[in-house]
Amino acid sequence: MIRVQKETIAEVEERLRQAMLHSDVGVLDELLAPELVFTNQLGQVTGKQDDLSFHRSSVLKLKELVPSEQCIQLYDAFATVSVLMHLIGFFEDAPLDVTIRYTRVWEIFPSGSVRLVAGHASAVPQ
């Protein structure tokens, strides 16, 4: 088994951020597990296909996605990430300017590759 370093998880988090920012469905498809369970800041549970659909249809258009306060914890077969993210853009053509705390779980494969299997978002009052 290959030991994944925190830098590897930080790099994949940055790939995810860039894919979200540019609605890069190809990269999102690669990073998101088919069984992804994501609970958004409204308490709604969505999956991989929902997320890809948001980006394909331009329902979600991000102009800025600025991370801070990133905390990465490594375990044998997974990693957890907590990150504060300031989002600016549009959701269903309504302006979006919100700060969200994301918690994500990355599955770590014996090869060292990773994919996102679970996530949670909480709105943070500004």
N, C-alpha and C positions, 0 to 999 in steps of 0.2 A: 504494500500500500504506500502510495506517495503522500507525504505530509504536505498539506497545503499551508502556506504562510498567510499572515494577515494581509501582506501586500497583494497576494493573488485575489483575495476577496475584495480588497479596495479597488483593484483593477476591474473586476467584473461588475462591481457597483458603478464604476465610472462608465463602463460599456452600456449598462442598463440606463443610466442617466442620459447619455448621449442618444441612445435609441429612443427613449421617451421624448426627448427634446425635439428630435428630428422625425418622429413617427416612422422609424426604421423597422417595419414589420418583420423583415428578414432576420435582423439581430434579435428582436423580441421573441420571435418564434424559436430561435436557437436557445435563448436564455431561460425561457419560461417552460416549466415542466407541464406536460399534458394534464396532469392532475392538480395543477395550481389551485389553491384556495386563497382568495384575497378578500379581506373584509375592509370595505372603504370607510371613510370618515362618517358616513351616514348609517353605518351598520349593515349595509347591503353586502351580500356575499356574491362574488363574481369569480370567473375562472379565466383560463388562458384565452379561450375563443372570444370572450367578452372584451378582454383587454386588447386583443388584436383588432377586433371590430371597431373599438373606439378610435384607434389610430388609422385604420384603413379608411374609415368614413369621415375622418376629420372632425368627429364629434368633440374630440379633445385636441386643442391646438396650443402647444406651449411655446412661449416666447423666451421665458427664463425659467431655470430650474437650478436654484442655488443651494448646495448642501452645506451643512455645518454640524458640529457636534456629533460626528460619526463615531460609533463605538462598535468594534468587531470582536466577537468572542468565537474562538475555535474549539471544536470538539472532534471526536474521531471521524464521524461520518456526516457532520453538518457544521454550519457556521450560522451564527445569528448576527444581525446587523441592526442597530438602531441609529437612525439619522434624521436630523431636522432638515426639512426642505422648504424653501420659499418658492412657490409656484406663481408665475404670472402668465396669463394667456386667456384662452376662451374655452368654455365648456358649453356645448349646444348654443354657440354664438353669444352667450352671456359672459361678461368680463369675469376673469378669475384672478384674484390676488389674495393668496392664502398661504399660511404656514402650516405644514403638516409634519407630524412625527411618524415616520415609517418604522415598522419592525418587520424584518424579512428573515426567512429561513432558507439557506442555500444548502442543498444536498451535495455532498462531496463524494465523488465516485473514486474507486481504487486507482483509476488512471490519473486522477488529479483534476479532472474536469468537474464543473459545478453547474447546477441549474436551480432556479428559484422554485420552491415547492409551496411556500406559504408566505403570506404577508398581511399586515394590518396597518391601517392608517388612522390617526387621530388628529383632528383639527386642533391647532394651538391658538388660543386667543392672542391677538396682536396688541 
